Amino acid sequence: MTPQHNGASTPALRVPDAPITLSTASVYPEKVPSAFETAALLGYDGIEVMVSTDASSQDLNVLRRLSDYHQVPIKSIHAPCLLLTQRVWGREPWGKLVRSKEVAEELGAEVVVVHPPFRWQRDYAREFVEGLARMQDETDVLFAVENMFPLKARGAEAGMYLPDWNPVDQDYPHVTLDLSHTAVSGSDGLDMAASLGDRLRHLHLADGLGITNKDEHLVPGRGNQPCGPMLERLAEGGFGGHVVLEVNTRRAATRGERMEDLAEALAFARLHLAAADRTWEVTSGGEVTRRGARGAR
C-alpha cells in the first residue's frame, strides 16, 4: 500500500541487493558446521568458506550437505593462502587455486578470495598476475585478490608479499578489500575503494585500531576504520558484490556471546547499507512512492 503524502516527505527504505555473508573464520575455534548453523539462525544471506586445517572446510560433500541442510548458500571460497594452511590441498600454490576454483564451481560460489604470493614464493609471484588472468579466462568464478599489509618493526616496514601487499596499482581485474587489513597497513579504506573503482568486488567487513601489527578483525564499530561510511558509499554506488563479516570472536566466553557479536555485526551491516538508501519521491497526485539509489522499485 502506498503511503499518502501529508505535507512532509516520508523516507522509504530499500536495502541494496549486496548479500551479507558470514565467513566460517568468524566462529573459530568452533568448526565449519557451527558457522552454517549460526548463519541460518541469525539470518545471514550466505557463507564464505575459509579453507583451513578444519577437515570439513576442505570436503566438497560435507560443505554441500551443510549448505542444503541449513538452506544457506555458499557464496564464496577463501583459498588456503595462510601460513597455517601451507599443506592444505597440497603445497603447490597454483594447485590450491585450481582446487578452490573447482570447489567454487561445484558449490555455485561466485568468488574465490586469493592472497598475493609470499615474498619467498618467487616463481609463483613472477607468474601471478598473468597466471591469474589465464585462470580467470577459464571460469565465471571471480578471483578477487585481497589487500594485505606490511610488517612493521622498529619504525621500518618489511614486505611479505609480491608483487605488493597493496592491490591498487596491480593489474588485478577483481579485488577484495579488507578493513582490518587497512587498519594494520595504515591505509585509508575509503581512498582505496575509490581508487579501485569497479575492480572492488568483495568486501571483508571487520574493524581494527591499527595500533600494532595485530590483524584484529574486530566487530564493525569497535575500531577506527570507516566501516559505516564504506557500506553507505558502496550502497550509493550500486555495489553488486558481497559484504562478508570476517570477525574475530575468539574472546567470546560462551557460544551465546559469540552469537551476540555476530548478530551485532550483521545488524551493523544491514543498518549502514540501508542508511544510504533513504530516498523518496512525491507524485503530482500527492502520493509518496518508493525509490532507491538505483531507480524506482
N, C-alpha and C positions, 0 to 999 in steps of 0.2 A: 504494500500500500504506500502511495506517495504522500509524504507529509505536506500539509498546507502551509503556505507562506503567511506568517503573521506580522510581517513588517521587519523582521530581523532574520538575516540569513543564518540557517542552521547547518552546521557542517555535517556531511555524510562521510562515513568511514568505509574505506575499502583497503583490505590488506593486500599488498602486492603478491605476485604469483611465486616468488622465490621460495622453494621449500626450506624449512628449518629442520635440520637433521642432527642426530646425535652421534658423535664419534664413540666407538667402543672403548677408546682410551679413557673416556670420561668416567667410567665406572671402576677403573683399576683401583685396588687389587682384585676386584671381582672379575669374573670371566665374561666372555662374549655373550653367553646366553642371558646373563643379567642385563646387559645393555639392551637387548631386544625387548625384554620384559619391561624395563624402565621406560624405553621409548614408547611402547604401547600404552602403558599406564598413564604417562604424562601427556600424551598427545603429540609427540614429535612426528614430523612428516616422513621420516625415514632414518636410515642408519648409514654412517660411514664406517667401514670395517678397517681398522688399523691392523694390518697383518703383523703379527707379533710371535713371540715364543709360545703363546697360548694355542694349543693344537686346534681348538675349534675355530680360530681365526683363519687357519690355513686350509680347512677342509670344505671343499665346494658343496658336498652333500649336506653337511651339518648346517652350513650357512643357508642353504636353500630351505631346509626343513624349519629352521628358526624363523626365517622370513615368512614362510607360508603359515606357520602355526600362529604367530603373533600378528599377522597381517600388517607387517611393517616392511616396506620395500628397502632394498639395499641400493642406495643412490650413488655411492662412490666407494672406491677401494684405495686405501693408502698403502702404497708399495712398501715392502720391508727394507727401508733405507737407513735405519738407525744402526749405531754401533752394536747394540744388543741383538740385532736381527741379521748379523752378517752371514749366518749359516742357514737362515730360513729360506726355503726354496732355492737352495744351492748358493755357492759363493760367487758365481759369475753374475755381475750386475745386469748385463743385458738379459740374461735368463730370468732374473727376477721381474724385469719389466714385461717380458713376453708372458710370463705366467700371470702377472697382475692383469694384463690386458685380456687374457683368455678367461680368467675368472670373472672379470667385469662383464665381458660379453655374455657368458653363460648365465649370469645372475641379473642381467638387464641394468647394470650400473652404468652411469653416464660419464663418470670421471675416474681417472687414476691419478692420485697425487704422487708426485715424484720430488725427491730432494736432488739438488745438484750433486755432482760427484765429490767425494772427499779428495783432498789435495794429493794423497798418496795413490789414488786410482788414476794414474796418469794416462794410461791407454784409453780407459773409459772416458775420461774427461776430454781427451783430444777429439774423440768422435761424438761427444754427447749431443751437441746441437744438431749436427747433420743426421746422426743416427736416430734421434728422437723424431726429427722431421720425416724420415723414411717410415718409421713405425706409425706415425700419425696418418700417413697416406694410406695405410692398410686397414684402418678401422674407423668407426664412427665414435668410439670412445675417446674422450679428450684427455690428453696427458697435460696436466697442469703443474708446472714447476713451482715449488714453494720458495718464498723468501726465507733465508736463514739469518745468520748473524755471525760476526767475528768474535773470537775470543779476546778478552782484554786482560792484560797483566801488567802491573806497574806503569800504567799510563800508555802502554803500547798495545797495538792490535795485531793479532796473528790470524791470518786467514786459514780456514779449514776446508774451503770449498773452491772448486774450479768449475767454470771459468770465474765465478764470483758468487758470494752469498746473496747479492742484490740482483734480482732478475730484470730490473727496469731497463738496463742497457744491453741486455742479451736478446738474442733473436728467438725468443720463445713465443709461439702463437697463443699459448694459454698459460695463465699464471694463477697460483693460489696465494692469497695474501693472508698472512697470519699475524694477528695483532699482538700476541705475546712475543713473537719474534721481533717485531718493530720496537717493542719496549727494550729488549736486550740490545739491539743494534743502535738505539737512539735515533731511529728514523721517524719521520713524520708520516704516519699511516695515510692520512688524507692526501698528502702530496704524492705519495707513492701510488695510491689508487688513481689519482688524476693523471699521473704520468703513464700508467699502464693503459688507461682508457678501456677500449673493448677487449683488450687482452686479459683483463681481470674476469675470470670465470668462476672463481671458487673462493669463499671466504672462510677462514678458520677464526671463529669468533671466540676470543678469550682476552683477558686483561693482563696487565703487568705494571710494575712500578719502575723497572729499568735501573734499579739502584746497584745491582750486582750482575754477574754473568748468569744468574739463575733464570732459566726459562720457566716462568711461574705458572702460566695458564690459569690465571685467576678467573673466578666468575665475573662476567662483564659488569662493570660498575664499581668494582672493588680495587681498581688500579687507576692509572692516569692516562690510559690510552683512549682515543676518541671513538669508543665503541658505538655510542648512541649516534653521534653525528655521522659516522661511517654508514650505519644502516639507513639513516634518513637520506643521505646523499645517494646511496645505491638505489633506494626505492624511487626517489625522484627521477633518477636516470633510467628507470625501467630495467633494473638488473634482472637478468634471466638465469643467473647461476644458482649455486647452492650456498646457504648460510649454515655452517657446521659448528655446533658447540663442541669445542675440544678443550675441556677444562679439567683441572686437577682437583679431584675430590679425595685424595688420599688422607687428608687430615680429618675427614668425617669420622666421628667416633662410632656411629651406627649407620645401618643402611637407611634408616629414616632421615638422618641428617644429610646423607648423600642425595636422597630423593629431593629433599628441600632445596639443596643447592642447584640441582638440575632443573627443578621446577622454576626457581628464580631466574636461572639463565634463559630458559625458554620464554618466560614472561617478559624479560628484558628485550629479547629479540623481537617478539611479536609487537610489543608496545612501540618500539622505535621504528620498525618497518611501517607500522600503521600511522605513526605521527606525521610521516611525510605525505600522507595521502588524504588529509582532511580538506577536500575541495568540494565545492558545490556550485550549482547553477540555478538561478531563479528564472522561470519561464515568463513569457509575456502574460500568461494566464494566472500568475501568482503562485505557481507550484514550485516546490523545491525538488529538483531532480538530482540523482547521484551521478557524480563524475569522478574519475580517477585521474592520476597524474598522466596516464597514457590515453585518455579519452573516455568517452561515455561508456558506461557498462550497460 
